[in-house]
């Protein structure tokens, strides 16, 4: 086995609290979070905007909605979505909707089964 480092997005540890100042409780090793949130009547319009952006396959809008609604969210890199980039490059070059990256995505099987690494045969997901 060879250690090759962390993959993109992989962490060494998981943060359980977003805020930096958890409240003390009666137990010395238990802390209480007081995280911010949007009330349902304010959240629902944003969720609808998210649904629309997903339906339109618009990652730039999705990211902007996250930036506007989740105070703790800060993107750590430029938006890199290869399908999005290829589709827009193809569209700028005059591609049509029936070929290339701008073509509608094909439906995936409802229950895909991975291939066995040894036999190449399909095996059911657990």
C-alpha positions in Angstrom: 0.0 0.0 0.0 1.3 3.4 -0.9 0.2 6.7 0.7 -0.4 9.2 -2.1 -1.9 12.1 -0.1 -5.4 13.6 0.1 -7.7 13.6 -2.9 -9.5 16.9 -3.8 -12.2 17.5 -1.2 -10.9 14.9 1.2 -10.3 15.9 4.8 -8.2 14.6 7.6 -10.9 15.4 10.2 -14.5 16.4 10.2 -15.7 19.6 11.8 -18.8 19.0 14.0 -19.5 22.7 14.6 -19.4 25.5 12.1 -19.2 28.4 14.6 -16.0 29.0 16.6 -17.7 29.5 20.0 -19.7 26.5 21.2 -21.6 27.0 24.4 -20.6 25.2 27.6 -23.1 22.7 29.0 -23.3 21.0 32.4 -21.0 18.2 31.2 -17.3 19.4 30.8 -16.8 17.5 27.5 -20.1 18.4 25.8 -20.6 21.6 23.9 -23.7 23.1 22.3 -23.8 24.7 18.9 -25.8 27.9 18.2 -25.7 27.8 14.4 -27.4 30.3 12.1 -30.3 29.2 9.9 -33.0 30.6 7.7 -36.6 30.3 8.8 -38.7 28.1 6.5 -40.6 31.0 5.0 -37.3 32.6 4.0 -35.7 29.3 3.0 -38.4 28.0 0.6 -37.9 30.7 -2.1 -34.1 30.0 -2.2 -34.9 26.2 -2.5 -37.1 26.9 -5.5 -34.3 29.0 -7.0 -31.9 26.0 -6.4 -34.3 23.6 -8.1 -34.6 25.9 -11.1 -30.8 26.2 -11.4 -30.4 22.4 -11.1 -33.1 21.9 -13.8 -31.3 24.4 -16.0 -27.9 22.7 -15.2 -26.4 26.1 -14.2 -23.6 25.6 -11.7 -22.7 29.3 -11.6 -26.1 30.2 -10.4 -26.1 27.3 -7.9 -22.8 28.5 -6.5 -24.1 32.1 -6.3 -27.2 31.0 -4.4 -25.0 29.1 -1.9 -22.8 32.2 -1.5 -25.9 34.4 -0.9 -27.7 32.1 1.5 -25.1 30.1 3.5 -23.0 32.7 5.5 -20.3 30.1 6.3 -19.9 29.0 2.6 -16.8 30.4 0.9 -15.7 28.8 -2.4 -12.1 27.8 -2.2 -11.5 27.6 -6.0 -12.8 28.8 -9.3 -15.9 27.0 -10.7 -14.7 24.0 -12.5 -17.4 21.8 -14.0 -16.0 20.1 -17.1 -19.4 19.3 -18.5 -20.5 22.9 -18.1 -17.2 24.2 -19.6 -17.4 21.8 -22.6 -21.0 22.5 -23.2 -20.5 26.3 -23.3 -17.4 26.0 -25.4 -19.3 23.8 -27.9 -22.3 26.3 -27.9 -19.9 29.2 -28.6 -18.6 27.2 -31.6 -22.1 26.8 -33.0 -22.9 23.3 -31.7 -26.4 22.0 -32.0 -28.5 20.3 -29.4 -28.3 16.9 -31.1 -24.5 16.2 -30.8 -21.5 16.9 -28.6 -21.4 18.1 -25.0 -24.5 20.3 -25.4 -26.7 17.3 -26.1 -29.2 16.3 -23.5 -27.8 13.9 -20.9 -28.8 10.3 -21.4 -30.8 8.7 -18.6 -28.8 6.4 -16.3 -30.2 3.1 -15.1 -32.2 3.3 -11.9 -30.1 0.6 -10.2 -26.7 0.5 -11.8 -24.5 -2.5 -10.8 -20.8 -2.2 -10.7 -18.5 -4.7 -12.5 -16.5 -7.1 -10.4 -12.9 -6.2 -10.5 -11.8 -9.8 -10.9 -14.4 -11.2 -13.4 -15.8 -8.2 -15.1 -19.3 -9.5 -14.4 -22.0 -7.2 -13.0 -22.6 -7.6 -9.3 -25.6 -6.2 -7.3 -25.1 -3.2 -5.1 -25.5 -3.9 -1.4 
